[in-house]
Amino acid sequence: MKLMFLQDFHMDAKGGGTYILRRLHKYAPEYGVEPFYVYDTNGEGLYESGEYPSTAFSTRRRQYRFGLGRLAGFATIAGFDSGARKQLQQIIADEQPDAFHLTAHGVSFPIMAKAAFETGRPVYLSVHDLWHQTVRPYIPESLSHGIFGRIARRAKEIFVVSDEMGEYLRQLYGIQSWKVVHDGVTNIHERRVVEQMPETIRLLYVGMVHSRQMKMLHQLVRCLGAFTDRKFEVHFCTRTPYTPEVNPDNVEIIFHGWLSEEELVALSHNSHMGLLPLSFEPEDALFYRTSFMTKITFYTSVSLPILCFGPEWASATRIVREDGLGLTFTEHSDEAVTESIRQMLNLTPSDYQRFIENMKSAAASRFDAATIAHRFFSSMGLTKGINGHAVPEQAEPSKTPKQVHEQ
């Protein structure tokens, strides 16, 4: 089966969506699937790493200046970019895929969906984030909601990163079933139990730092300064350096940039807790309620207990708390954050060991990459085959609102 992935980003881009797709790519041959990736270059030129078979089309929207880029983005979303549409039609004619997978992201999403649906072949849809928010600079939300709803209701199957996202799609667009497909863990690294928190505590932050997380990060760093008998190193592995509003004398911010997987694992083994700061601001509520933080799967894979600051209703808070992956704190006053740091410093070896054991359990259940891949490919009537040939299988039932409420 040849499965064409249509998306706004190339497979070596940084971000949670690519991590999910890369993990599925690894398992595709076991299901007799030949993946082929088509992405929008955004006028930046073709990107080829050689690892993922791919080609590209271009809306060239970033070549425009003085506000015309926004106009070009609107034209693409509304389906008026005839050049991009013809490129897609030609790519599909050349590659002849059996089915399509769409990722709801970026301005190219509607035009890719149109090209896929025109063929009459099955179209599967992944929703990793809130599409109407990603295209807000180009198009009014009332229009983007209508476009997304029409596409989602035509998809053969919908994959979401959290049950909260599935419930949101039900409430807003009338979607009645979905399957949860997020990043997974292929193997878990052993970790030595911390006997007691040392004089110098190393905290690790992995992944992109979003503007909505800044307030919580600033507050955490400021509150660390109250513990003058300890030193704290806060390590950031991300694209953009983090600069705190206030940098106490006992807190050192260390920026590593993007590291290789081996370097990242080594750094995590020298760290004591993995940071997961969310936003408590009302305007960020929908994002954190529906999203999945891929940091959770990385911290789980390296057995690094999580220090999570987030509201009760955030999906990440729920997962860390339900699976016992670390400490979760749902209050964000300075007093509450200071108390949370004190609790971290008072962790016992048995507390730390319990978090590690819980992470092993989560890696074998909720985050097991093979199980997640099976959930994805079985939706297409495929299962692991013999000698690379997949055989039909009855797919795992999709979740419905009733099943989610009963969990």
MOFEN-V275891 format. One record per helix or strand of 3 or more residues. SS is the DSSP state (a for helix, b for strand). FROM is the first residue (numbers start at 1). TO is the last residue. Records with the same first field share a line. If there is no record, write none. Layout:
SS = FROM-TO, FROM-TO
//
This chain:
b = 2-7, 34-40, 54-57, 99-103, 122-127, 157-160, 178-180, 200-206, 231-237, 251-255, 273-277, 306-309, 326-329, 382-386, 389-392
a = 16-31, 61-63, 68-77, 82-95, 109-118, 131-134, 141-154, 163-173, 211-224, 261-269, 282-290, 295-301, 315-323, 334-345, 349-363, 369-378, 401-406
//
